Amino acid sequence: MGATYTLGDIAGRIGGTVEGDPGLRIEGVRPLEEAGPSHLGFLSDGRYARQAAGSRAGALLVSPDERLSGRNLVRVADPYLALARVMNLFHPAAPPRPGVDPEARVGRGCEIDAAAAVLAGARIGDGCRIGARTRVHSGVVIGEECRIGSDAILYPNVTLYPRTVLGDRVIVHGGAVIGSDGFGFAREGAEYRKIPQVGWVEVGDDVEIGANSTIDRGTFGATRIGRGTKIDNLVQVAHNVQVGEHCILVAQSGVAGSTRLGRGVMLAGQSGVAGHLEIGDEVRVGAKSAVLDDVEAGSFVVGHPAADHRQWKRMQAALRRLPEVLRRLRAVPPAGGRRRREG
């Protein structure tokens, strides 16, 4: 069993207040249906209040307005954010063992901080720089002249093409490819000629990139991912795309070449954005939507082609009524009083 904390200690670390026994010792966080007397449960959605009331959890992490009588509670302004802090408390990241493993391959002229950890089987090209406490796992391939900041994590089988730049505290999950060629071809008769992709990728501080996602380098210049952006698994970012700070790109979403996403943009799962568009700050794009035109800041768009979500809902409501409208139209006699024959 790992470290345990009192309920009062947990509340103090996450800015919460205790209702009940502050001395209750908690050994971990569990789902409501699995939690026992020494566990902290979690309730962020009122729909699960009945399940929370019946849970065996020793204590519950809840919002200020949640009503649960007779339970040990930690009240916080944002239970979901508090959960992230509690999870880090019980599951701290293991510090890496610094140094370059003898079975790693490191090219000429590299600068690897003494506090960085390069594991066996990693391959690092010539002229790379890697910052303090960064972890490069087995199977990672880093091309020539890449720059990686401090406290970054590159999980197994990540590939960085040459001249890729990663900021501090960047996390890249297994199988992700950063800096691959953009999809650029010119047609010549019946054939396609490849347009050389001579740019690079720049990833800002505190970005997380999910497993098997791909970010293409620019045809000219950089493809950029802004600070604090979180990219899910299986996401495609094309060449010369500019992603603003603190964006969310959910699984299987994609952004075509040279499009610009503003700050705080959210692309839901399987949504797509066409090329050479301007997507304003704080735009939300619904799941499976296709954005084919520029979108103003603050908009919430859904559908194919994407439209304002209120307009789209009205269109869907009208579409559901269409069979009845057609039936009634067929029943209307044509001019002259003769009823139209059904086809």
N, C-alpha and C positions, 0 to 999 in steps of 0.2 A: 504494500500500500504506500502511496506517495504522501506528500505533505497534506495535512489537514488544517483548516482555518475555522475560527469561530464565525458565527453569523455576523457578529458586530465588526470583526476584522474585515470580512468581505464587504460589508456595507461601507465601511470607511474608505476602502480602496477604490470603490466604484461610485462614490458620491451618493449613496442611498441611505435610507432610514429603516430601522428595524421595528417591526411590530411583532412582539412575542419574546422569545428567549434569545438574547444576544450572545449567550454563552454556548449555544448549541454548536457542536463541532460538525463540520461538513467536509467530506472527503472527495467530493466531485460533483459534476453536473450530469444529470440523466434526463431522457425524455420522460414525460409525465407518466406514461404507461409502464416504464421500467424503474423509476426512481424508488428508493427505499428510505428508511428513517434517517440515514446519514448523507442523503443526497439533496442537492438543490434542483428543484424543477423550474420550469420557465413558461411563462404565459405572456404572449404579446398580442393575442387575438381573443377578443371576448367570446368568440364562437366556441372556444375550448374551455370556458369557465367551468362547465359541469364536470368535464374530465379532470380539471385541476382540483376541484373540490373533492373528488373521489380518489385522488392520487395518494400513494403512500409516502410521497416525498416529505422529508423532514421540514423543508422550507420551500417557499416559492418566490421567484423573482417576478414582480408585477409592476404595472403602471400605477400612478397616484390615485386614479379613480376606480380601480378594480376592487370589488367588494367580495371578500372571502372571510367569513367569520371563523374563529377558532383555529386559525392556522398561523404558523410562523411565516412572516412575510419580509421581504426586502423591497421597499418601494423605490423606484427610480423613474426619472423623467422619460427615458427611452429604454425599455427592456431589451430590445434587440442589440443596441449599442452596448448596454451593460453586460449582456451575455458574452460579447466578444472579449470584453475585459476580464470577465471571470474565467473564460476558457483559457486565456493566456496565463492567468494566475495558476491554474491547475495543470496546464500543459505548456510549460515554458520550452522554447526551442533549445535543443541541446547545443552547447557551444562547440564549434568545430575544432578539431585538432589541427593547429596551424602547420603549414609546411607543404612542400611539393612531394608527393609520393614518388619513389624511384621508378614506378611503372607508368607514370605519366610522361608524356612527351611534350617538351617545351622548346619552342623555336629560338632562334638567335635574337638577341637584343630585347628580350622581354623584361619588363619591370613588374615583379610580383611582390606585393607587400609581404613582409615576414609574418604578419598575422592572418594572411589568406590561407585557405586550404584547397589544394588541388589533388583530387583523389586519383587512384590508379585507373588507367585506361582513358583519362582525359587527354586531349590533343590540343595544343595551343600553338598557333602560328607565329611567325616572326614579328617582332616589333609590337607586341601587345602590352597593355598596362592593366593591372588588376589591383583593386584597392584593398584596404584592410578588412579582415574578417569576412571577405567574400568566399563563398563555397562553390567550387566547380566539381560536380559529381562525375562519376564514371560514365564514359561514353559521350561526354560533351566534346564537341568539335568547335573550336574558335579559330576563325580565319585570321589572316594577317592584319596587323595594325588596328585591332579592335581595342576599345577602351571601356573598361568596366569599373564602376565606382565601388564604394565601400558597402559592406553589409549586404551584398547581393547574393542571391541563390540561383544557381543554374542546375536544375535537376537532370537526371540521366537522359542522355540522347538529345539534348538541346543542340541546335546548330546555329552558329553565328557566322554569316558570311563576312568577308573582309570589310574592314573599316566601320563595322557596326559600333555604335556608342550606346552604352547603358549607364544610367545614372546610379545614384546611391539607393540602396534598399529595394532594388528591382528584383522581382521573383519571376522566373521563367520555368514553366512546368514541362515535363517530359515530352519530347517529340516536337516541340515548337521549333519553327524555322524562321529566323529573322535575317532579312537582307537578301533573300532569294531574288532572282530576276523578276522584274515586272513583266506583265503579259503584253508585250509590245511587238507588233508585226505590221509590215507594210505589204500590201498585195501587189504582186507583179504578174499580170496575166492570171493564170490559174494557180499560181504558187504564192507562198507567203515568205517574205524576207524578214529575218529577225532584226529588230532595232536594238543596238547595244544598250544595255542598262548600266550606266556608269556612275550612278549615284550611291547613296548609302541610307542607313536608318539611324535615327536618333530617338532614344527612349528616355523620357524624363525620370526624375526621382519618384520613388514610391509607386511605380507602375507594377501591376501583376499581369502576367500573360499566361493563359491557360494552355492545357495540353493540346498538342497537334494544331495549334493556331499558326498562321503564317502572316508575316508582314514583309511586303516586297520593298526593295530599295527603289529609290527614285531613278527615273530615266536620266534626268539631270538633277543635281541637288539632292535634298534629303526628303525621305518620308519621316514624319515626326509624330510621336505619341506623347501627349502632354502629361505633365506631372500629376500623379495621383489617379490616373486612369486605370480601370480594371477591365481586362479582356478575358472573357470566358473561354472554354474549350471550343475548338473547331471554328474559329473566327478567321475571316480573310480580310486583310487590309491591303489594298493595292498600291501601286507605285505613286509616289508624290502626294499621297493623302496626308492631310494635316489634321490630327485629332487634338482637340483642346484639352485643357486640364480637367481632371475629375469626371471624365466620361465613363459610361458603362456600355460595353458591347457584349451582349448576351450570346449564348451558344448558337452557332450556325448563322450568325448575321454576317453581312459583308458590305464593304465600302469600295466602290469602283474608283479608278484612277483620278487623281488631282482634285478630289472633293475635299472640302474643308468642313470639319465639325467644330462648332463653337464650344464654349465651356459648359460642362455639365450635361451634355447630350446623352440620352439613353436610347439605345437600339435594342428592342426586345428580340426574343429568339426567332431565328429564320427570317428576320427582316433584311431588306437590301436597300442600298442607296446607290443610284446611278452616278456616273462620272461627271466631273467638272461642275459640281453643285456647291451651293453655300447653305449650310445648315446652321441656323442661329443658336445662340446660347440657350441652354435649358430646354431644348426641344425633346419631346418624347415621341418615339415611333413604336407603334403597336406591333405585336407578334405577326409574322408572316406578311407584313406590309411592304410595299414597293414604292420608294420615294423616287419620283421621276422629275421633280422640279425643286427649285430653291424653297426653303421653309423658313418663315420668319421666327425670330427668337420667341421662346415661350409657348410655341405651338404644341399641340398634342394631335398627331395625325395617325390614321389607321387606314387599311384597305389597299386595294390594287386597282388603279393608282392611288397612292395615299392622299387622303383629304382630311379636313378637320373632323375630329371624332364625333362631334355633334351632327354635322352634315352627313357623315357616313352612317350613323345610327338612323337618321331619318330616311336615308336611301334604302337601308336594309328593311326598315319597317314598310316602306312603300313596295319594295320588291316582294315581300311576303303576301301583300294584298293583291298582287298582280293577277294570280289565277282567278280570284273572285271578280275582279274588275273585267277581265276578259270574258268570263261567263256572262256577266250582265250586259256587256256590249254586244255579244252574239245574240242576246235575246231581244235587242232593240230592233224593231222593224225598219227596213231601209225606207228611204224617201219613196212615196207613192203607195205606201201601205202594205206592200208585199213582204212577207217575212223571208229573210235570207236563209237559203238552204245551208244546212251544216255540211262542212266538207268531210 
